[in-house]
Structures are given as C-alpha cells and as structure tokens.
C-alpha cells in the first residue's frame, strides 16, 4: 500500500470514527435531510433534543473531520453536511464492496 493510500485510509477511518456515536450519526442524517441549506445550531438541538454544550462538542468533531461545514450568519452558526466528503467516503467503501469483488450487489446499495 502506498503512502497516499495509507493517508486516505487514515482519513476515512477518522471520518467513520467521528460518525461512530449515535448522536453524531443522528446529526449527520439531519444535516443531510436539510441539504443544501443546512441548519442553525439551535434548530439541530431542538430537533434532536441535544443540550447546547453537548451539541457544540459533536458538531465540532464532525467539522474537524470534514464531515460538516459551518458558516456564520450574524449571531448564528449554520452547519451543513459536507456532501463532497461523504461522497468520497461512500465511493471508497462502494469500490471495495460492490465493484472489485462483488461482495454486495450494487443495486442493493443504490436502491431505497
């Protein structure tokens, strides 16, 4: 494995780890549902019933791993799912499971 592959593997492992808690996975799903506009922090907290200090911690972890973006709107912070990073992560997983060795049939991943 090359150094670039190792770096990519570490990056994706960190992303998966960041989503590896129930609250963060709920946050990512909620941000994806609100795409492309995202949500202000208060909306996320109210929707998911997460205390502000706890929510701030989770959002920062998601942002640090590149899974969420944030922009200031006056006194508010608006978070959005980083769809580019999530697409890269899904493509990485999809390449192994569905195209190279066909462990999972592609149509079972792409249909809902």
OpenMM code with the backbone's topology and positions (N, CA, C; nanometers):
from openmm import Vec3, app, unit

residues = "UNK UNK UNK UNK UNK UNK UNK UNK UNK UNK UNK UNK UNK UNK UNK UNK UNK UNK UNK UNK UNK UNK UNK UNK UNK UNK UNK UNK UNK UNK UNK UNK UNK UNK UNK UNK UNK UNK UNK UNK UNK UNK UNK UNK UNK UNK UNK UNK UNK UNK UNK UNK UNK UNK UNK UNK UNK UNK UNK UNK UNK UNK UNK UNK UNK UNK UNK UNK UNK UNK UNK UNK UNK UNK UNK UNK UNK UNK UNK UNK UNK UNK UNK UNK UNK UNK UNK UNK UNK UNK UNK UNK UNK UNK UNK UNK UNK UNK UNK UNK UNK UNK UNK UNK UNK UNK UNK UNK UNK UNK UNK UNK".split()
positions = [
    Vec3(0.0846, -0.1175, 0.0000),
    Vec3(0.0000, 0.0000, 0.0000),
    Vec3(0.0895, 0.1244, 0.0000),
    Vec3(0.0574, 0.2222, -0.0820),
    Vec3(0.1387, 0.3427, -0.0906),
    Vec3(0.1048, 0.4381, 0.0240),
    Vec3(0.1902, 0.5370, 0.0404),
    Vec3(0.1690, 0.6368, 0.1453),
    Vec3(0.0377, 0.7115, 0.1235),
    Vec3(0.0048, 0.7415, -0.0035),
    Vec3(-0.1217, 0.8085, -0.0333),
    Vec3(-0.2413, 0.7241, 0.0051),
    Vec3(-0.2318, 0.5919, -0.0202),
    Vec3(-0.3392, 0.5014, 0.0198),
    Vec3(-0.3521, 0.4973, 0.1713),
    Vec3(-0.2380, 0.4953, 0.2400),
    Vec3(-0.2397, 0.4948, 0.3859),
    Vec3(-0.3043, 0.6220, 0.4402),
    Vec3(-0.2686, 0.7361, 0.3807),
    Vec3(-0.3267, 0.8637, 0.4241),
    Vec3(-0.4779, 0.8646, 0.4036),
    Vec3(-0.5206, 0.8133, 0.2895),
    Vec3(-0.6629, 0.8074, 0.2599),
    Vec3(-0.7346, 0.7147, 0.3581),
    Vec3(-0.6736, 0.6019, 0.3872),
    Vec3(-0.7318, 0.5067, 0.4811),
    Vec3(-0.7466, 0.5687, 0.6195),
    Vec3(-0.6442, 0.6408, 0.6640),
    Vec3(-0.6493, 0.7076, 0.7945),
    Vec3(-0.7590, 0.8134, 0.7948),
    Vec3(-0.7683, 0.8901, 0.6878),
    Vec3(-0.8713, 0.9949, 0.6787),
    Vec3(-1.0109, 0.9355, 0.6874),
    Vec3(-1.0360, 0.8291, 0.6116),
    Vec3(-1.1685, 0.7682, 0.6133),
    Vec3(-1.1974, 0.7003, 0.7466),
    Vec3(-1.0967, 0.6410, 0.8076),
    Vec3(-1.1155, 0.5811, 0.9404),
    Vec3(-1.1536, 0.6882, 1.0425),
    Vec3(-1.0893, 0.8035, 1.0342),
    Vec3(-1.1221, 0.9136, 1.1250),
    Vec3(-1.2650, 0.9639, 1.1015),
    Vec3(-1.3057, 0.9685, 0.9753),
    Vec3(-1.4414, 1.0122, 0.9442),
    Vec3(-1.5439, 0.9134, 1.0009),
    Vec3(-1.5181, 0.7857, 0.9799),
    Vec3(-1.6102, 0.6842, 1.0323),
    Vec3(-1.6138, 0.6872, 1.1846),
    Vec3(-1.4987, 0.7085, 1.2454),
    Vec3(-1.4932, 0.7174, 1.3911),
    Vec3(-1.5752, 0.8367, 1.4414),
    Vec3(-1.5654, 0.9478, 1.3706),
    Vec3(-1.6411, 1.0667, 1.4109),
    Vec3(-1.7912, 1.0422, 1.4036),
    Vec3(-1.8345, 0.9609, 1.3094),
    Vec3(-1.9773, 0.9297, 1.2976),
    Vec3(-2.0163, 0.8100, 1.3838),
    Vec3(-1.9211, 0.7556, 1.4561),
    Vec3(-1.9424, 0.6316, 1.5288),
    Vec3(-2.0142, 0.6439, 1.6615),
    Vec3(-2.0752, 0.7569, 1.6866),
    Vec3(-2.1593, 0.7693, 1.8058),
    Vec3(-2.3018, 0.7984, 1.7591),
    Vec3(-2.3960, 0.7545, 1.8358),
    Vec3(-2.5363, 0.7715, 1.7986),
    Vec3(-2.5742, 0.9184, 1.7780),
    Vec3(-2.5341, 1.0101, 1.8671),
    Vec3(-2.5730, 1.1497, 1.8446),
    Vec3(-2.5137, 1.2081, 1.7163),
    Vec3(-2.3894, 1.1764, 1.6862),
    Vec3(-2.3262, 1.2326, 1.5667),
    Vec3(-2.3868, 1.1747, 1.4395),
    Vec3(-2.4209, 1.0497, 1.4434),
    Vec3(-2.4855, 0.9899, 1.3273),
    Vec3(-2.6237, 1.0521, 1.3062),
    Vec3(-2.6945, 1.0773, 1.4143),
    Vec3(-2.8233, 1.1465, 1.4041),
    Vec3(-2.8059, 1.2870, 1.3472),
    Vec3(-2.7014, 1.3568, 1.3904),
    Vec3(-2.6751, 1.4925, 1.3412),
    Vec3(-2.6460, 1.4899, 1.1912),
    Vec3(-2.5594, 1.3998, 1.1481),
    Vec3(-2.5261, 1.3897, 1.0053),
    Vec3(-2.6512, 1.3593, 0.9236),
    Vec3(-2.7320, 1.2680, 0.9698),
    Vec3(-2.8562, 1.2351, 0.8964),
    Vec3(-2.9482, 1.3565, 0.8878),
    Vec3(-2.9569, 1.4311, 0.9970),
    Vec3(-3.0430, 1.5503, 0.9986),
    Vec3(-2.9880, 1.6562, 0.9036),
    Vec3(-2.8552, 1.6744, 0.9029),
    Vec3(-2.7937, 1.7714, 0.8124),
    Vec3(-2.8107, 1.7298, 0.6662),
    Vec3(-2.8032, 1.6006, 0.6397),
    Vec3(-2.8266, 1.5529, 0.5035),
    Vec3(-2.9711, 1.5795, 0.4612),
    Vec3(-3.0641, 1.5619, 0.5536),
    Vec3(-3.2052, 1.5884, 0.5230),
    Vec3(-3.2285, 1.7374, 0.4948),
    Vec3(-3.1465, 1.8229, 0.5536),
    Vec3(-3.1610, 1.9678, 0.5372),
    Vec3(-3.0734, 2.0222, 0.4237),
    Vec3(-3.0099, 1.9353, 0.3496),
    Vec3(-2.9204, 1.9768, 0.2421),
    Vec3(-2.9989, 2.0443, 0.1311),
    Vec3(-2.9538, 2.1500, 0.0703),
    Vec3(-2.8219, 2.2102, 0.0829),
    Vec3(-2.8143, 2.3250, 0.1831),
    Vec3(-2.9262, 2.3653, 0.2387),
    Vec3(-2.9274, 2.4830, 0.3258),
    Vec3(-2.8633, 2.4615, 0.4614),
    Vec3(-2.8677, 2.3404, 0.5122),
    Vec3(-2.8158, 2.3149, 0.6457),
    Vec3(-2.9102, 2.3674, 0.7523),
    Vec3(-2.8582, 2.3763, 0.8725),
    Vec3(-2.9411, 2.4184, 0.9853),
    Vec3(-2.8585, 2.5006, 1.0827),
    Vec3(-2.9237, 2.5948, 1.1501),
    Vec3(-2.8543, 2.6658, 1.2571),
    Vec3(-2.8510, 2.5751, 1.3794),
    Vec3(-2.7544, 2.6004, 1.4638),
    Vec3(-2.7299, 2.5130, 1.5789),
    Vec3(-2.8545, 2.4941, 1.6638),
    Vec3(-2.9272, 2.6002, 1.6892),
    Vec3(-3.0479, 2.5893, 1.7717),
    Vec3(-3.1520, 2.4962, 1.7129),
    Vec3(-3.1645, 2.4974, 1.5806),
    Vec3(-3.2593, 2.4072, 1.5142),
    Vec3(-3.2175, 2.2614, 1.5313),
    Vec3(-3.0888, 2.2369, 1.5171),
    Vec3(-3.0380, 2.0996, 1.5317),
    Vec3(-3.0649, 2.0497, 1.6732),
    Vec3(-3.0303, 2.1332, 1.7717),
    Vec3(-3.0508, 2.0955, 1.9111),
    Vec3(-3.1964, 2.0690, 1.9438),
    Vec3(-3.2841, 2.1546, 1.8921),
    Vec3(-3.4275, 2.1378, 1.9179),
    Vec3(-3.4806, 2.0120, 1.8502),
    Vec3(-3.4406, 1.9893, 1.7251),
    Vec3(-3.4875, 1.8709, 1.6517),
    Vec3(-3.4422, 1.7410, 1.7169),
    Vec3(-3.3209, 1.7408, 1.7667),
    Vec3(-3.2634, 1.6164, 1.8180),
    Vec3(-3.2608, 1.6085, 1.9702),
    Vec3(-3.3087, 1.7139, 2.0370),
    Vec3(-3.3122, 1.7184, 2.1835),
    Vec3(-3.1741, 1.6915, 2.2436),
    Vec3(-3.0770, 1.7701, 2.1967),
    Vec3(-2.9402, 1.7605, 2.2467),
    Vec3(-2.9061, 1.8929, 2.3130),
    Vec3(-2.8509, 1.8868, 2.4339),
    Vec3(-2.8136, 2.0069, 2.5084),
    Vec3(-2.7094, 2.0870, 2.4307),
    Vec3(-2.7155, 2.2202, 2.4384),
    Vec3(-2.6240, 2.3047, 2.3607),
    Vec3(-2.4757, 2.2723, 2.3775),
    Vec3(-2.4308, 2.2501, 2.4998),
    Vec3(-2.2873, 2.2229, 2.5194),
    Vec3(-2.2475, 2.0891, 2.4573),
    Vec3(-2.3329, 1.9905, 2.4685),
    Vec3(-2.3061, 1.8590, 2.4094),
    Vec3(-2.3114, 1.8689, 2.2574),
    Vec3(-2.4096, 1.9397, 2.2068),
    Vec3(-2.4237, 1.9566, 2.0628),
    Vec3(-2.3010, 2.0256, 2.0047),
    Vec3(-2.2545, 2.1279, 2.0701),
    Vec3(-2.1363, 2.2004, 2.0242),
    Vec3(-2.0163, 2.1072, 2.0108),
    Vec3(-1.9982, 2.0211, 2.1088),
    Vec3(-1.8889, 1.9232, 2.1056),
    Vec3(-1.9020, 1.8306, 1.9845),
    Vec3(-2.0210, 1.7783, 1.9608),
    Vec3(-2.0430, 1.6866, 1.8493),
    Vec3(-2.0244, 1.7558, 1.7143),
    Vec3(-2.0775, 1.8763, 1.7015),
    Vec3(-2.0632, 1.9500, 1.5758),
    Vec3(-1.9172, 1.9822, 1.5464),
    Vec3(-1.8436, 2.0172, 1.6479),
    Vec3(-1.7006, 2.0469, 1.6293),
    Vec3(-1.6241, 1.9239, 1.5825),
    Vec3(-1.6554, 1.8094, 1.6378),
    Vec3(-1.5900, 1.6852, 1.5952),
    Vec3(-1.6224, 1.6554, 1.4491),
    Vec3(-1.7467, 1.6702, 1.4105),
    Vec3(-1.7862, 1.6466, 1.2713),
    Vec3(-1.7187, 1.7458, 1.1777),
    Vec3(-1.7076, 1.8701, 1.2204),
    Vec3(-1.6414, 1.9717, 1.1385),
    Vec3(-1.4925, 1.9426, 1.1264),
    Vec3(-1.4298, 1.9060, 1.2371),
    Vec3(-1.2860, 1.8776, 1.2355),
    Vec3(-1.2504, 1.7621, 1.1429),
    Vec3(-1.3403, 1.6680, 1.1279),
    Vec3(-1.3136, 1.5532, 1.0408),
    Vec3(-1.3619, 1.5773, 0.8976),
    Vec3(-1.4114, 1.6978, 0.8708),
    Vec3(-1.4507, 1.7331, 0.7355),
    Vec3(-1.5881, 1.6836, 0.6950),
    Vec3(-1.6666, 1.6360, 0.7894),
    Vec3(-1.7990, 1.5831, 0.7583),
    Vec3(-1.9073, 1.6901, 0.7564),
    Vec3(-1.8787, 1.8026, 0.8175),
    Vec3(-1.9740, 1.9128, 0.8223),
    Vec3(-1.9003, 2.0432, 0.7968),
    Vec3(-1.9729, 2.1387, 0.7409),
    Vec3(-1.9192, 2.2726, 0.7214),
    Vec3(-1.9988, 2.3680, 0.8089),
    Vec3(-1.9400, 2.4815, 0.8371),
    Vec3(-2.0086, 2.5805, 0.9196),
    Vec3(-1.9845, 2.7185, 0.8608),
    Vec3(-2.0871, 2.8016, 0.8687),
    Vec3(-2.0712, 2.9412, 0.8292),
    Vec3(-2.1506, 3.0273, 0.9264),
    Vec3(-2.0972, 3.1446, 0.9507),
    Vec3(-2.1619, 3.2373, 1.0433),
    Vec3(-2.2658, 3.3193, 0.9677),
    Vec3(-2.3826, 3.3328, 1.0297),
    Vec3(-2.4899, 3.4186, 0.9789),
    Vec3(-2.5312, 3.5103, 1.0927),
    Vec3(-2.4671, 3.6233, 1.1006),
    Vec3(-2.4926, 3.7149, 1.2112),
    Vec3(-2.4503, 3.6502, 1.3423),
    Vec3(-2.5453, 3.6340, 1.4322),
    Vec3(-2.5163, 3.5729, 1.5625),
    Vec3(-2.5291, 3.4211, 1.5596),
    Vec3(-2.5644, 3.3641, 1.4452),
    Vec3(-2.5912, 3.2204, 1.4361),
    Vec3(-2.4834, 3.1477, 1.3568),
    Vec3(-2.4675, 3.0210, 1.3891),
    Vec3(-2.3808, 2.9321, 1.3117),
    Vec3(-2.4690, 2.8345, 1.2370),
    Vec3(-2.4475, 2.8246, 1.1068),
    Vec3(-2.5247, 2.7325, 1.0232),
    Vec3(-2.4330, 2.6182, 0.9809),
    Vec3(-2.4743, 2.4979, 1.0149),
    Vec3(-2.3990, 2.3780, 0.9785),
    Vec3(-2.4667, 2.3082, 0.8616),
    Vec3(-2.3849, 2.2476, 0.7777),
    Vec3(-2.4349, 2.1690, 0.6654),
    Vec3(-2.3482, 2.0446, 0.6528),
    Vec3(-2.4056, 1.9392, 0.5999),
    Vec3(-2.3282, 1.8188, 0.5722),
    Vec3(-2.2321, 1.8506, 0.4582),
    Vec3(-2.1103, 1.8033, 0.4703),
    Vec3(-2.0127, 1.8193, 0.3633),
    Vec3(-2.0342, 1.7043, 0.2662),
    Vec3(-2.1210, 1.7265, 0.1695),
    Vec3(-2.1589, 1.6194, 0.0781),
    Vec3(-2.0414, 1.5679, -0.0039),
    Vec3(-1.9435, 1.6533, -0.0332),
    Vec3(-1.8266, 1.6069, -0.1084),
    Vec3(-1.7477, 1.5028, -0.0289),
    Vec3(-1.7250, 1.5305, 0.0994),
    Vec3(-1.6501, 1.4369, 0.1836),
    Vec3(-1.7279, 1.3068, 0.2027),
    Vec3(-1.8576, 1.3175, 0.2228),
    Vec3(-1.9392, 1.1970, 0.2398),
    Vec3(-1.9429, 1.1151, 0.1112),
    Vec3(-1.9475, 1.1828, -0.0017),
    Vec3(-1.9455, 1.1122, -0.1298),
    Vec3(-1.8133, 1.0382, -0.1492),
    Vec3(-1.7025, 1.0998, -0.1107),
    Vec3(-1.5724, 1.0334, -0.1197),
    Vec3(-1.5685, 0.9099, -0.0308),
    Vec3(-1.6198, 0.9222, 0.0901),
    Vec3(-1.6219, 0.8100, 0.1833),
    Vec3(-1.7076, 0.6961, 0.1289),
    Vec3(-1.8248, 0.7281, 0.0798),
    Vec3(-1.9126, 0.6252, 0.0244),
    Vec3(-1.8514, 0.5609, -0.0998),
    Vec3(-1.7872, 0.6399, -0.1839),
    Vec3(-1.7227, 0.5849, -0.3040),
    Vec3(-1.6098, 0.4897, -0.2655),
    Vec3(-1.5346, 0.5242, -0.1625),
    Vec3(-1.4269, 0.4389, -0.1134),
    Vec3(-1.4828, 0.3044, -0.0673),
    Vec3(-1.5891, 0.3077, 0.0114),
    Vec3(-1.6499, 0.1838, 0.0598),
    Vec3(-1.7145, 0.1067, -0.0542),
    Vec3(-1.7825, 0.1768, -0.1419),
    Vec3(-1.8522, 0.1151, -0.2539),
    Vec3(-1.7537, 0.0431, -0.3469),
    Vec3(-1.6385, 0.1035, -0.3709),
    Vec3(-1.5401, 0.0442, -0.4615),
    Vec3(-1.4978, -0.0940, -0.4144),
    Vec3(-1.4828, -0.1099, -0.2860),
    Vec3(-1.4391, -0.2395, -0.2330),
    Vec3(-1.5521, -0.3416, -0.2295),
    Vec3(-1.6671, -0.3005, -0.1854),
    Vec3(-1.7740, -0.3981, -0.1635),
    Vec3(-1.8527, -0.4324, -0.2886),
    Vec3(-1.8596, -0.3408, -0.3809),
    Vec3(-1.9563, -0.3578, -0.4900),
    Vec3(-1.8964, -0.3649, -0.6293),
    Vec3(-1.7746, -0.3196, -0.6473),
    Vec3(-1.7203, -0.3202, -0.7823),
    Vec3(-1.6047, -0.4176, -0.7989),
    Vec3(-1.5164, -0.4241, -0.7017),
    Vec3(-1.3997, -0.5102, -0.7171),
    Vec3(-1.4314, -0.6570, -0.6940),
    Vec3(-1.4905, -0.6872, -0.5799),
    Vec3(-1.5115, -0.8285, -0.5501),
    Vec3(-1.6581, -0.8689, -0.5412),
    Vec3(-1.7484, -0.7740, -0.5621),
    Vec3(-1.8929, -0.8014, -0.5703),
    Vec3(-1.9506, -0.8701, -0.4454),
    Vec3(-1.8934, -0.8387, -0.3285),
    Vec3(-1.9474, -0.8926, -0.2043),
    Vec3(-2.0930, -0.8502, -0.1882),
    Vec3(-2.1209, -0.7272, -0.2237),
    Vec3(-2.2562, -0.6731, -0.2185),
    Vec3(-2.2954, -0.6350, -0.3606),
    Vec3(-2.4146, -0.6709, -0.3995),
    Vec3(-2.4613, -0.6345, -0.5325),
    Vec3(-2.4877, -0.4847, -0.5359),
    Vec3(-2.4337, -0.4135, -0.6358),
    Vec3(-2.4504, -0.2665, -0.6417),
    Vec3(-2.5951, -0.2208, -0.6295),
    Vec3(-2.6876, -0.2935, -0.6895),
    Vec3(-2.8278, -0.2496, -0.6860),
    Vec3(-2.8852, -0.2523, -0.5438),
    Vec3(-2.8280, -0.3313, -0.4542),
    Vec3(-2.8781, -0.3331, -0.3168),
    Vec3(-2.8306, -0.2115, -0.2386),
    Vec3(-2.7259, -0.1463, -0.2855),
    Vec3(-2.6737, -0.0269, -0.2195),
    Vec3(-2.7401, 0.0979, -0.2756),
    Vec3(-2.7656, 0.0989, -0.4020),
    Vec3(-2.8146, 0.2212, -0.4654),
    Vec3(-2.9655, 0.2360, -0.4661),
    Vec3(-3.0365, 0.1321, -0.4352),
    Vec3(-3.1824, 0.1464, -0.4319),
    Vec3(-3.2311, 0.1660, -0.2890),
    Vec3(-3.3432, 0.2278, -0.2748),
    Vec3(-3.4000, 0.2503, -0.1413),
    Vec3(-3.5451, 0.2094, -0.1374),
] * unit.nanometer
topology = app.Topology()
chain = topology.addChain("A")
for resn in residues:
    res = topology.addResidue(resn, chain)
    for name in ("N", "CA", "C"):
        topology.addAtom(name, app.Element.getBySymbol(name[0]), res)
